[in-house]
């Protein structure tokens, strides 16, 4: 009899051939043994399914599901977490282009068992040569869910990380039909905000996973489109009323809107592409803040005036922006 809590590990994947093998190997190498591993293939057109099936044929704990039709990434994550076994105590998502350290499941489950009020356990994550999610002081391991959310909204303390860097209590996943509550890239952060009304947040101050950074990953696209800016405004509007006072909410909302226009002003001087502007115009309208052209022009003017204080540096920035847009290696001097 295995007395360790049963853990469901899930990997939603689409065309993960370059990285999936290493991801699966990292799960098989865990020094914690009581787990199942569910790989959800999202109609991949490369060798993803063959790779997953090969490992499933070698280890009975590995199960492969294939969606009948292609769905977006967040829906595939919801399909994956909805597939966990009824007896699962904890759920660990591992993105197909990430991998776990061999001790990850053991250390996160042990922490969760020692702190039964904790519903979500975070950890550090290696990304290239850096370490991500270092928001909490090292002597802080458990905070109330409310305080964790307030730190995120008010103090830019980002500890919720990515699905690969956290462990979820399975009963939190089973409470709703869609654990990740919308289709935007920050759906995992929104899931934390929704869950932490009723439980504490814990953190293991160790690197327990590794992120592979590449151009095809969702986070690369988020950075390219500056999609993190509307994320903050959305979180403030959706969850600020739950975690902030009325005065805090009003102040933080205005700060988020102001930060949005600072970003847009910077993007205008960098000659952002048409796609960028279409994206943010749609986002602002969806969030209930239609693009204010007057405010944008004022922000561009302020940014331009600041740049002109150092004309030589401003000229170099303009050259780089022009080169990025044209790809022609243009030199203006």
N, C-alpha and C positions, 0 to 999 in steps of 0.2 A: 504494500500500500504506500502510495506517495502522499505524504502529508503537506507538500508544498501547495500553495494556492494555484489553481489552474489559470494559465495565461493564454489569451488569444493574441497571436501576432498576425498582423494583416499588412499586405502590400498591394495597393491598387497600382496598376501599371499599364501604360500604353507605350509601345515601341521602346521598351527598356533594354534591348539587346546589349548595348555597350556596357551596362553596369549591373544588370540583374543578377548575374552569376555571383559576383562578389557580395551583393546584398544578401542573397540566399545563404551563401557560405557563412556570413557573419551571424545569421540566425542559428544555423546548424551548429556553430562553434560555441554557443552559449554554455556557461558552466551551471546554468539552471535548466532543469530537464522537463518539468511538467508544463508543457505548452503544446499548442496546435499552431500551425502556420497556414494561413489562407492567402493565396495569391489570386487576385482578381484581374484577369486579363481583359482589357477594354478593346477587343477587336483589333489587336495589334497586327500590323502588316509586315513586321520583320520576324525574327526567330524567337521572340519573347515566349510564345506558347510552348515551343519545343524545349526551350531551356527550363521553363517551369515544370513541364511534364517529366522531364528527365530526372529532376530532383525529387519529384513526387513519387516516382517509381523506386527511388532508393530509400526513402524515409516515409513511413506510414503517417507521420505527424503532419506531413505537408499535403495540402489539398489545393487543387487548382479549379477555379471557376472562370467561365468565359461569358461575358455579357452577350446576349443575342443581338444587340445593336449597340453602336457606339454612343457613349454619353460623355458629357463634359467631365473635367477632372474632379470637381467637387461631388458630383453625383456618384462618380466611381468610388470616391472615398466613403460616401454614405452607404453604398452597396457593400463595401468591404466590411465596415464596422457592424452593419446589420447582419452579417453572416456569421458572427461569432457564436460559439456554442452556448447553450443555456447555462452550463455549469461554469462558465468563465467568470473568474473573480476580477481580473484586470485585463485591459486591452492595450496592446503596444502597436502603434502604427510605425512602419518603417518604409519610407519612400524608396522607390525602386532604384534611385540614383544615390541613395545614402547607405550607410552600414552601421552596425552596432559594435561597440567594444564587447569582448567576450563576457565581461562581468555585468553588462547593462541590466538584463532582466533580474538577476539575483539582487543587485544593489537597490534597484528601484522598488522591487516587490518587498524586500526586507524593510525598506524605509516606510512604505505604505502600511505594512502590517504593524510596525511599531507605532504608527500614528493613524489610528483608525478614523479620525475626523477628517483626514486629508482625502480629497477626491481626485486631485490632479497633482502629479509629481513631476517637477521639471529638473533639468540638468544642463550642464555645459555641453556645447557642441563644437567640434573642431571644424573650421572652414578655411581651407588653404593653410596658411601659417598662423592664423588667428583663432581665438576662442570666443564664441558667441554666448550671449545671454548672461553676462556678468553683472546684472542689475542689483542683486541682493548682497548685503554685507556677508562675509563668510561665516560669521557667527549666527546668522539668521537662517533657520531651516524650515520653520513653520510659521505662516502668517494666516490670519483669517482671510477667507475669500474676499470679503468686503475690502480689507486693507490692500490686498494684492491688486484688486481692480482700481482702487483709488490711486495707488502708486503709478499704475499704467497711465491713467487718465490725466493725473495732475503733475507727475514728476518725471515722465518719460522713462520710467523704470520698466524695461521690457524683459520679463522673465518667463512669459508663456511660451516663448520659443517657437518651434515648428512641431508638427506631429511626430517627427522622428525623435525629438528631444524630450518628449513628455510621455508619461504613463497615465492612462485614464482608468478610473474605477468603472467596471463594466455596467454597474447598475445605473450610472449616469447616462451611458449610451442607450440603454433600454428604455429610458423614460420618454423619449420622443421618437417619432417616425424618422426624422432627419436630424442626426446629431449635429452635423455641420449645417447651420440654419439658413444659409443663402449661398449664392453662386459666385460671390466675389472672392478674390484670393485670400482675404483675411477671415474666411469662414471659420478657420481653426481658432483664431483669437476670439471671435464672437461666441464660439462654443464654450470657451473658458469663462467668458463673462456671464453667460447664461447659467452655467453649472455652479459657479462660485458664490451664488446667492445662498447656497445651502450646505457648503462644505468649506474646509480649509485648503490652502495651497501649500505644498511642500517642495523643498528643493534639495537635491543632492549636489554638493559642490565638487563634482568630478566630471571629467569629460567622458561621456558614455556613448557618444555617437560621432559619426564623421559625415560631413556634408561634402558632396562632390559638386564643385561650381563649374557650370558650363552654360553655353549660350541657349540651349534648348530648355533649361529648367524654368518653371513658372516664375521663380523669384527673379531671374534675369530679366524677364519681360516686365515684371513689376517695377524693377529699378529703371528700366529704359523708359517706361511711360510715367514715372513718378506716381505710381498708383498708391503708394503709401500715404500720400497727402489726403486724398478723399477718405482713406481708411480711418484716419484719426477723427475726421469730422463725423463720419458715420457712427463710430463707436461712442463719441460724445453725445450725439443725438439719441442713439438707441439705448445706451446704458448709463449715461450721465444721470438721468432721473432716478435710477436705482441706487447709485453709489455716491452722488454728490449733493451738497446742499444747493438750494436755489441760486444763491449768489455765486457759488463755485461753478455751477453749470453755465450761468450766463457769461461769466468771465472766460471760462475755458472754451465755450463755443465761439466767442468773438476772437480769441487767440487762434483757434483752429482756422477760422475763416481768413484772418489776417495772414497766417502762415501760408495758406493756400495761394493768396494773391502775390505774396513774395515769391513763391515758387513759380507762378505763372509769369511774373515780370522777368525773372531770371531766364525762363525758357524762351520768352519772346526775344531777348537780346542774343540768345544762342541760336535763334532762327529754328525753333522746333518745327517739326514737320506737320503737315495738314492733319495726319492721323492723330497726332498728339492733341491738337486743339479740338478735334471732333470728339475724342475720348473724354476730355475734361469738360467740354460743354455738356455732353450727355450725363456725366457723373454729377455735375453741379445741379442740373435740372432734376435728376432723380432724387437727389438729397434735399431738394426744396430750396436751393440757392442759385437761381438762374444767373448765368454769367453777367456780371456788372462791368460793362465795357469802360465806363468812366473810372471805376476803381482800378481796373487793369491798366488803363492808360496812365493814371497817376502813379501807379507802382512802377511801370516801365520808366517813367520820367525820373523817379527817385533813383532807380537802379542805374539809369544812364548817367545821371549827375554824379553818382558815386564813382562810377567807372572813369569818368573824365578827370577825376582828381589825379589819375595816373594814366595819361594818354597812351604811353608806350605799352603798358600792360594790357590796356583795353584793346589796343590794336592787335596784339598777339592773340587775345581771346577771340576777336572777330575773325582773324585768319583761321584759327582752329575750327571755329563754328562753320565757316564757309567751306573748309576742307571736308569736315564731317558730312555736310549736306551734299557736296558735289563729288567727293572722292577723287578730286583731280590734283591734289597736292599744290593748291594755289598759294603763291607767295605774292603779297601786295607790295613788298619793298625788296 
